[in-house]
């Protein structure tokens, strides 16, 4: 539930005005956030809604913006984003519960998206960590920047102490994998030249197709996070391309054709942390990888470039997932959930129901990079039905739906990565370009439900 503070009067440092900050209020003051490559204190907003201030236990003291929930926002004037080139955007956050994102937009609350900073519990409302993301292109010079909070529920989910904007110029950044523009342009040209199939009457008008996969193999490998380091990861359960290991590349996936997915021309690799029950691995009875769209108008959606990769979820998130928590495991089938594990973090399913999870990936892309240092900064979720700003390209909204042949018990489960909250998934695209493009053209851009064969 939301934490409701007692409103306080606060004397802001330097030239800042006295600000009354109370939850669900709106205040305006004359202060300015200044210059890229320096810290912008969260309390130096020029306007806000839903924000309170409190004394911070973070290094340096002062105050932090507190009691932040979905829809709250802060406006900062004259934030100097510097010259063109790569920009590292950081937020100093603390959280005891819940997760979400901080959208940084320029010009207005719904203006172009500059960056998205992911949040998750840090162990307490005054346990501070720095979360950073890099953007390849951005507006230059002084800008009005809005920080917009996006959470899955109406509850408070984060405190913010400061933001920083550090320009890195045109220097190459480790971990960024630029798309080959010539290959990408050729793939786009092929896609745009495709003629969409006629949608017959009676087809469900939902933008969707899928790949239906069975379990392939397990390895303590991760070719996205720990490439070339076999055995360095926690155990993962792999689906799709049967050759996937620590040394997998786009070329190796395209060359090794055996796959556990239908259709056969999807040679992509998909993986999740292995599930354990009573110390024994429980492998999924199946995974359906859905490719869809959450956009009101999906017609601008384009296929993924070959070699594109991304991660959803957070392997480091180790927090309780009580009944009703967003993104938790659930029970599919007759009888559904009939109880909780002794620790409250896992559902106990009826005898004919099975443990299930759905993991959703971002659906907007920067259009420039196949991967990023954290494997997330090149993509973002849309919250307003548009892909814009630093993430202008609409890509298929991928989600993994995984079902396990178990109903669970009071003993619960564990993941190779830890608690239920640490569930995460990796996607490494190796679709045949023509097969993927035709499905996007027929099923997503025309808003028509298709099966794994790409048929209506």
C-alpha positions as CSV (number, residue, x, y, z in Angstrom):
1,X,0.0,0.0,0.0
2,X,1.1,3.6,-0.4
3,X,3.0,5.2,2.4
4,X,1.5,8.5,3.3
5,X,4.0,11.0,4.8
6,X,3.4,14.0,7.0
7,X,4.0,17.1,4.7
8,X,7.2,18.9,5.6
9,X,8.7,22.3,4.8
10,X,12.2,22.0,3.5
11,X,14.9,24.7,2.9
12,X,16.6,23.5,-0.3
13,X,20.3,24.2,-0.6
14,X,21.9,27.2,-2.3
15,X,19.4,29.2,-4.4
16,X,16.6,26.6,-4.1
17,X,13.2,27.9,-2.8
18,X,11.3,26.6,0.1
19,X,9.2,23.7,-1.1
20,X,6.2,22.1,0.5
21,X,6.3,18.5,-0.7
22,X,3.3,16.2,0.1
23,X,2.1,13.0,-1.5
24,X,-0.3,13.5,-4.4
25,X,0.4,17.3,-4.4
26,X,1.7,19.6,-7.1
27,X,4.4,22.2,-6.4
28,X,6.3,24.6,-8.5
29,X,9.6,26.4,-7.7
30,X,12.3,28.3,-9.5
31,X,15.3,26.1,-9.1
32,X,17.2,24.7,-12.0
33,X,19.1,21.4,-12.5
34,X,22.4,22.3,-14.2
35,X,25.0,20.8,-16.5
36,X,25.6,17.3,-17.9
37,X,28.2,15.2,-16.1
38,X,27.2,16.4,-12.7
39,X,24.6,15.2,-10.2
40,X,21.1,16.6,-10.3
41,X,19.5,16.3,-6.9
42,X,16.0,14.8,-7.0
43,X,14.7,17.5,-4.6
44,X,15.7,20.2,-7.1
45,X,12.6,19.7,-9.2
46,X,10.9,22.7,-10.7
47,X,7.5,21.0,-10.5
48,X,6.2,17.6,-9.3
49,X,3.2,15.5,-8.6
50,X,2.9,12.9,-5.9
51,X,6.4,13.5,-4.5
52,X,7.4,14.0,-0.8
53,X,10.8,14.8,0.6
54,X,12.5,13.1,3.5
55,X,16.0,13.1,5.1
56,X,18.2,10.6,3.4
57,X,20.7,8.1,5.0
58,X,22.6,8.1,1.7
59,X,26.2,9.3,1.4
60,X,26.3,13.1,1.4
61,X,23.1,13.5,3.4
62,X,20.4,15.9,2.4
63,X,17.0,14.8,1.2
64,X,15.6,12.3,-1.2
65,X,12.4,12.2,-3.2
66,X,10.2,9.6,-1.4
67,X,6.9,7.7,-1.5
68,X,7.0,7.4,-5.3
69,X,4.4,5.4,-7.1
70,X,3.0,4.8,-10.5
71,X,2.1,8.1,-12.3
72,X,4.2,10.3,-10.0
73,X,6.6,12.7,-11.7
74,X,9.2,15.4,-11.3
75,X,10.2,18.1,-13.7
76,X,13.8,19.4,-14.0
77,X,14.6,22.6,-16.0
78,X,17.8,23.4,-17.9
79,X,19.4,20.0,-17.6
80,X,22.4,20.2,-19.9
81,X,22.7,17.0,-21.8
82,X,25.8,18.1,-23.5
83,X,27.0,17.4,-27.0
84,X,25.9,14.6,-29.3
85,X,27.3,11.1,-28.5
86,X,26.8,8.4,-25.9
87,X,25.2,9.5,-22.6
88,X,25.2,7.5,-19.4
89,X,22.1,8.2,-17.3
90,X,22.1,7.1,-13.7
91,X,19.6,7.2,-10.8
92,X,20.3,6.7,-7.1
93,X,17.5,4.6,-5.8
94,X,16.3,2.7,-2.8
95,X,13.3,0.3,-2.4
96,X,11.9,-2.1,0.1
97,X,9.1,-3.5,-2.1
98,X,7.8,-3.5,-5.6
99,X,9.5,-2.8,-8.9
100,X,9.0,-0.6,-11.9
101,X,10.8,2.0,-14.1
102,X,11.8,5.6,-14.1
103,X,11.1,7.1,-17.5
104,X,13.1,10.1,-18.4
105,X,11.4,12.2,-21.1
106,X,12.3,15.5,-22.6
107,X,10.0,18.5,-23.3
108,X,6.8,17.1,-21.6
109,X,5.4,14.3,-19.6
110,X,4.6,12.4,-22.8
111,X,7.6,13.8,-24.8
112,X,10.4,11.9,-26.4
113,X,11.8,9.1,-24.3
114,X,15.4,9.8,-23.3
115,X,16.1,6.8,-21.1
116,X,14.5,4.2,-18.9
117,X,16.0,3.2,-15.5
118,X,14.9,-0.1,-14.1
119,X,14.1,-0.4,-10.4
120,X,13.7,-3.4,-8.1
121,X,13.9,-3.9,-4.3
122,X,17.3,-2.9,-2.8
123,X,16.7,-4.2,0.7
124,X,15.1,-1.1,2.3
125,X,13.8,2.4,1.7
126,X,17.2,3.8,2.7
127,X,19.5,1.0,1.2
128,X,20.9,3.0,-1.8
129,X,22.2,1.7,-5.1
130,X,23.0,3.3,-8.4
131,X,21.2,2.1,-11.5
132,X,22.6,3.2,-14.8
133,X,21.7,3.0,-18.5
134,X,23.4,4.2,-21.6
135,X,21.7,5.9,-24.6
136,X,23.4,6.3,-28.0
137,X,21.5,9.4,-29.2
138,X,19.8,12.2,-27.3
139,X,18.8,15.8,-27.5
140,X,21.7,18.2,-27.0
141,X,22.3,21.2,-24.7
142,X,19.9,22.4,-22.0
143,X,16.6,20.4,-21.8
144,X,13.5,20.1,-19.7
145,X,13.6,16.6,-18.3
146,X,10.6,14.8,-16.8
147,X,11.1,11.8,-14.5
148,X,7.9,9.7,-14.7
149,X,7.4,6.8,-12.4
150,X,5.9,3.6,-13.8
151,X,4.9,0.7,-11.5
152,X,2.7,-2.4,-11.8
153,X,0.5,-1.4,-8.9
154,X,-0.6,1.8,-7.1
155,X,1.8,1.1,-4.2
156,X,5.0,3.1,-3.5
157,X,7.9,1.3,-5.1
158,X,11.0,3.5,-5.0
159,X,12.8,6.5,-3.4
160,X,15.2,8.6,-5.5
161,X,18.1,10.6,-4.2
162,X,19.7,12.0,-7.5
163,X,20.1,11.6,-11.2
164,X,23.3,12.1,-13.2
165,X,23.9,12.6,-16.9
166,X,27.4,11.9,-18.1
167,X,28.3,12.5,-21.7
168,X,30.8,10.1,-23.1
169,X,31.1,11.6,-26.6
170,X,31.6,9.3,-29.6
171,X,34.0,6.9,-27.8
172,X,33.2,3.2,-28.1
173,X,31.6,1.7,-25.0
174,X,32.3,-1.9,-23.9
175,X,29.3,-4.1,-24.2
176,X,27.5,-2.3,-27.0
177,X,27.1,-4.4,-30.1
178,X,26.1,-2.1,-33.0
179,X,23.8,-3.4,-35.7
180,X,25.4,-3.8,-39.1
181,X,23.5,-1.0,-40.9
182,X,23.9,-2.5,-44.4
183,X,22.5,-5.9,-43.3
184,X,19.7,-4.2,-41.3
185,X,18.7,-2.0,-44.2
186,X,18.6,-4.9,-46.5
187,X,16.5,-6.9,-44.1
188,X,14.1,-3.9,-43.7
189,X,13.8,-3.6,-47.5
190,X,13.0,-7.3,-47.8
191,X,10.4,-6.9,-45.1
192,X,8.7,-3.9,-46.5
193,X,8.5,-5.5,-49.9
194,X,6.6,-8.5,-48.6
195,X,2.9,-8.7,-49.5
196,X,0.7,-9.5,-46.5
197,X,-1.5,-12.6,-46.7
198,X,-5.2,-12.0,-46.9
199,X,-6.8,-12.5,-43.5
200,X,-9.8,-14.8,-43.8
201,X,-13.1,-14.0,-42.0
202,X,-13.5,-15.2,-38.5
203,X,-9.8,-14.9,-37.5
204,X,-9.3,-13.6,-34.0
205,X,-8.0,-10.0,-34.4
206,X,-5.1,-10.2,-32.0
207,X,-1.5,-9.4,-33.2
208,X,0.2,-12.6,-32.3
209,X,2.2,-15.6,-33.5
210,X,4.3,-18.1,-31.6
211,X,7.1,-20.6,-31.4
212,X,6.2,-23.8,-29.5
213,X,9.2,-25.2,-27.8
214,X,10.2,-28.2,-25.7
215,X,13.1,-28.4,-23.2
216,X,16.4,-28.9,-25.0
217,X,19.3,-29.1,-22.5
218,X,20.8,-27.6,-19.3
219,X,24.2,-26.0,-18.8
220,X,25.8,-23.6,-16.4
221,X,26.4,-21.3,-19.4
222,X,25.1,-17.9,-20.5
223,X,26.3,-16.7,-24.0
224,X,24.8,-13.3,-23.5
225,X,26.0,-12.3,-20.0
226,X,29.1,-14.6,-19.8
227,X,30.1,-15.3,-23.4
228,X,33.1,-17.7,-23.8
229,X,33.0,-18.7,-20.1
230,X,31.7,-22.2,-19.8
231,X,30.5,-23.2,-16.3
232,X,30.6,-19.6,-15.1
233,X,26.9,-19.1,-14.7
234,X,24.2,-20.6,-12.5
235,X,22.3,-23.5,-14.2
236,X,20.1,-22.6,-17.1
237,X,17.4,-24.6,-18.9
238,X,17.7,-24.0,-22.7
239,X,15.0,-24.1,-25.3
240,X,15.2,-23.8,-29.1
241,X,18.6,-24.2,-30.7
242,X,20.2,-27.4,-29.4
243,X,23.7,-26.2,-29.8
244,X,23.5,-23.3,-27.4
245,X,26.4,-23.0,-25.0
246,X,28.8,-20.3,-23.7
247,X,30.4,-20.0,-27.1
248,X,27.2,-19.5,-29.1
249,X,27.2,-16.6,-31.6
250,X,24.8,-15.5,-34.3
251,X,26.7,-17.5,-36.9
252,X,26.9,-20.7,-34.8
253,X,23.1,-20.6,-34.1
254,X,22.3,-20.1,-37.8
255,X,24.7,-22.9,-38.8
256,X,23.5,-25.5,-36.2
257,X,19.9,-26.2,-37.4
258,X,18.6,-28.7,-34.8
259,X,16.0,-27.0,-32.6
260,X,13.4,-28.0,-30.0
261,X,11.0,-25.3,-31.3
262,X,8.4,-25.3,-34.1
263,X,8.8,-23.8,-36.6
264,X,12.1,-25.3,-37.7
265,X,13.2,-22.0,-39.2
266,X,13.4,-20.4,-35.8
267,X,16.9,-21.3,-34.7
268,X,16.9,-18.8,-31.8
269,X,18.1,-19.6,-28.3
270,X,15.8,-19.1,-25.3
271,X,16.8,-19.8,-21.7
272,X,15.7,-19.4,-18.1
273,X,17.2,-20.4,-14.7
274,X,16.6,-24.0,-13.8
275,X,13.8,-24.8,-11.3
276,X,14.5,-27.1,-8.4
277,X,12.1,-29.0,-6.1
278,X,13.5,-30.8,-3.2
279,X,17.0,-30.5,-4.6
280,X,16.0,-32.1,-7.9
281,X,15.8,-30.2,-11.2
282,X,12.3,-29.9,-12.6
283,X,12.4,-29.2,-16.4
284,X,9.5,-27.5,-18.1
285,X,7.1,-29.6,-20.0
286,X,7.0,-26.8,-22.6
287,X,7.5,-23.2,-23.4
288,X,5.5,-21.1,-25.8
289,X,7.3,-18.0,-27.0
290,X,4.7,-15.5,-28.0
291,X,5.5,-12.7,-30.4
292,X,2.8,-10.0,-30.3
293,X,2.2,-6.2,-29.8
294,X,0.9,-4.1,-27.0
295,X,0.7,-1.0,-29.2
296,X,-2.7,0.4,-30.2
297,X,-1.4,0.5,-33.7
298,X,0.9,-2.4,-34.4
299,X,1.4,-1.6,-38.1
300,X,4.8,0.0,-37.5
301,X,6.2,-3.1,-35.9
302,X,9.3,-4.5,-37.6
303,X,11.1,-7.9,-37.2
304,X,14.2,-8.3,-35.0
305,X,17.6,-8.1,-36.8
306,X,19.6,-11.4,-36.7
307,X,21.8,-11.5,-33.7
308,X,19.6,-9.3,-31.6
309,X,19.6,-10.2,-28.0
310,X,18.0,-9.1,-24.7
311,X,17.2,-10.1,-21.1
312,X,14.0,-9.7,-19.1
313,X,13.8,-10.0,-15.3
314,X,16.5,-9.6,-12.7
315,X,18.6,-12.5,-11.5
316,X,19.8,-10.4,-8.6
317,X,16.3,-9.7,-7.2
318,X,15.9,-11.7,-4.0
319,X,12.7,-10.5,-2.4
320,X,9.5,-12.2,-1.1
321,X,6.7,-12.8,-3.6
322,X,3.6,-13.1,-1.6
323,X,0.2,-13.8,-3.1
324,X,-0.8,-11.0,-5.4
325,X,2.8,-9.8,-6.1
326,X,3.3,-8.7,-9.7
327,X,5.2,-11.1,-12.0
328,X,4.9,-14.1,-9.7
329,X,4.5,-17.8,-10.6
330,X,0.9,-19.0,-10.8
331,X,-1.2,-22.2,-11.3
332,X,-2.7,-23.1,-14.7
333,X,-5.3,-25.7,-15.0
334,X,-8.3,-27.1,-13.2
335,X,-8.5,-26.0,-9.6
336,X,-5.8,-23.3,-9.9
337,X,-4.0,-22.2,-6.8
338,X,-5.1,-23.9,-3.5
339,X,-2.4,-22.5,-1.1
340,X,1.0,-21.1,-0.7
341,X,4.4,-22.6,0.2
342,X,5.5,-22.3,3.9
343,X,7.6,-19.2,3.0
344,X,4.7,-17.7,1.1
345,X,6.8,-17.2,-2.1
346,X,5.4,-20.0,-4.3
347,X,1.9,-21.1,-5.1
348,X,0.6,-24.6,-4.3
349,X,-1.5,-25.8,-7.2
350,X,-4.5,-28.2,-7.3
351,X,-3.6,-31.8,-8.4
352,X,-4.6,-31.1,-12.0
353,X,-3.0,-27.7,-12.2
354,X,0.7,-27.0,-13.0
355,X,3.2,-24.3,-12.0
356,X,3.4,-21.7,-14.7
357,X,5.2,-18.4,-15.3
358,X,4.9,-15.7,-18.0
359,X,8.0,-13.5,-18.6
360,X,7.5,-10.3,-20.7
361,X,10.2,-8.6,-22.7
362,X,10.5,-4.9,-23.8
363,X,8.9,-3.9,-27.1
364,X,10.7,-0.7,-28.1
365,X,14.3,-0.7,-29.5
366,X,16.9,2.0,-30.0
367,X,17.4,0.9,-33.7
368,X,21.2,1.0,-33.4
369,X,22.4,-1.8,-31.1
370,X,22.0,-5.6,-31.1
371,X,23.0,-5.6,-27.4
372,X,24.0,-3.3,-24.6
373,X,26.3,-3.6,-21.6
374,X,23.5,-4.6,-19.2
375,X,21.6,-6.4,-22.1
376,X,18.6,-4.1,-21.4
377,X,19.7,-0.5,-22.2
378,X,19.0,-0.8,-25.9
379,X,15.4,-1.7,-25.3
380,X,12.5,-0.3,-23.3
381,X,8.8,-1.0,-22.5
382,X,6.2,1.2,-23.9
383,X,3.8,2.7,-21.3
384,X,2.0,5.1,-23.6
385,X,1.4,2.9,-26.6
386,X,4.2,4.5,-28.6
387,X,7.9,3.8,-29.3
388,X,9.7,7.2,-29.4
389,X,12.7,9.2,-28.3
390,X,15.7,7.1,-27.6
391,X,13.7,3.9,-28.4
392,X,11.8,4.7,-31.7
393,X,11.6,1.3,-33.3
394,X,8.6,-1.0,-32.5
395,X,9.7,-4.6,-32.2
396,X,7.6,-7.7,-31.4
397,X,6.6,-8.0,-27.8
398,X,8.2,-11.3,-26.8
399,X,6.9,-13.3,-23.8
400,X,7.9,-16.7,-22.5
401,X,5.0,-18.9,-21.0
402,X,6.6,-21.8,-19.2
403,X,4.7,-24.7,-17.7
404,X,6.2,-27.3,-15.3
405,X,4.9,-30.8,-14.6
406,X,4.5,-30.2,-10.9
407,X,1.8,-28.8,-8.6
408,X,4.2,-27.9,-5.8
409,X,3.9,-28.3,-2.0
410,X,4.5,-26.5,1.2
411,X,8.2,-27.0,0.7
412,X,8.1,-24.7,-2.3
413,X,10.8,-24.5,-5.0
414,X,14.0,-22.6,-5.7
415,X,15.6,-21.3,-8.9
416,X,19.2,-21.7,-9.8
417,X,19.4,-17.9,-9.4
418,X,17.7,-18.0,-6.0
419,X,14.3,-16.9,-4.9
420,X,11.2,-16.8,-7.2
421,X,11.7,-13.1,-7.6
422,X,15.0,-13.8,-9.5
423,X,13.2,-15.3,-12.5
424,X,14.6,-14.0,-15.7
425,X,15.0,-15.0,-19.4
426,X,17.3,-14.5,-22.3
427,X,16.5,-14.2,-26.0
428,X,19.1,-14.6,-28.7
429,X,17.5,-14.1,-32.1
430,X,18.4,-16.5,-35.0
431,X,15.2,-16.6,-37.0
432,X,15.4,-17.0,-40.7
433,X,14.8,-13.4,-41.9
434,X,12.1,-14.2,-44.4
435,X,10.2,-16.5,-42.0
436,X,10.2,-14.0,-39.2
437,X,9.4,-11.1,-41.5
438,X,6.4,-12.7,-43.1
439,X,4.9,-13.6,-39.7
440,X,5.4,-10.0,-38.5
441,X,3.8,-8.7,-41.7
442,X,0.9,-11.2,-41.7
443,X,0.1,-11.6,-38.0
444,X,1.3,-8.5,-36.1
445,X,0.9,-5.6,-38.5
446,X,-2.5,-6.9,-39.6
447,X,-3.6,-7.7,-36.0
448,X,-4.4,-11.3,-36.8
449,X,-3.8,-14.3,-34.5
450,X,-1.5,-16.9,-36.1
451,X,-0.1,-20.3,-34.9
452,X,3.5,-21.5,-34.8
453,X,3.3,-22.3,-38.5
454,X,2.5,-18.6,-39.2
455,X,-1.0,-19.6,-40.4
456,X,-4.2,-17.9,-39.4
